[in-house]
């Protein structure tokens, strides 16, 4: 494997890791799941999805990052 190919592979892996760690791919997974389960169902917008995630996290302090 050449150095250029190895560097490209490392960059792709780093991008994937950062997106997974930050939760950026959660919406993409949600859309794929929703379309698979019920293609006719209306899919939440990204804004509504993020609001729903935040509300769910804040509703249960054991799962969230808030102490109070």
C-alpha positions in Angstrom: 0.0 0.0 0.0 1.4 3.4 -1.0 1.9 6.2 1.4 -0.8 8.3 -0.3 -3.3 5.5 -0.1 -2.4 4.9 3.6 -2.8 8.6 4.4 -6.2 8.7 2.6 -7.3 5.6 4.6 -6.2 7.3 7.9 -8.1 10.5 7.0 -11.3 8.5 6.2 -11.0 6.6 9.5 -10.4 9.7 11.5 -13.4 11.4 9.9 -15.6 8.4 10.6 -14.4 8.2 14.2 -15.0 11.9 14.9 -18.5 11.7 13.4 -19.4 8.6 15.4 -18.0 10.1 18.6 -19.8 13.4 18.3 -23.1 11.7 17.4 -23.3 13.4 14.0 -24.3 10.1 12.4 -27.3 9.5 14.7 -29.7 11.3 12.4 -28.4 9.4 9.3 -29.0 6.1 11.2 -32.5 7.3 12.2 -33.5 8.2 8.7 -32.2 4.8 7.3 -34.1 2.9 10.0 -37.3 4.9 9.6 -37.3 4.4 5.8 -36.6 0.7 6.2 -39.3 0.1 8.7 -42.0 2.2 7.1 -41.1 3.9 3.8 -44.4 5.9 3.8 -43.9 7.4 7.2 -42.9 11.0 7.6 -39.3 11.4 8.8 -38.5 14.1 11.4 -36.4 17.0 10.2 -32.9 17.1 11.6 -33.8 19.9 13.9 -36.8 18.0 15.3 -34.7 14.9 15.7 -32.0 16.8 17.7 -34.6 18.4 19.8 -36.2 15.0 20.6 -32.8 13.6 21.5 -32.0 16.5 23.8 -35.4 16.3 25.5 -35.0 12.5 26.0 -31.5 13.0 27.5 -32.7 15.7 29.9 -35.8 13.8 31.0 -33.6 11.0 32.5 -30.7 12.4 34.5 -29.0 9.0 34.6 -28.5 9.0 30.8 -27.7 12.7 30.4 -24.6 14.7 31.1 -26.2 17.1 33.5 -25.7 16.8 37.3 -28.8 18.8 38.3 
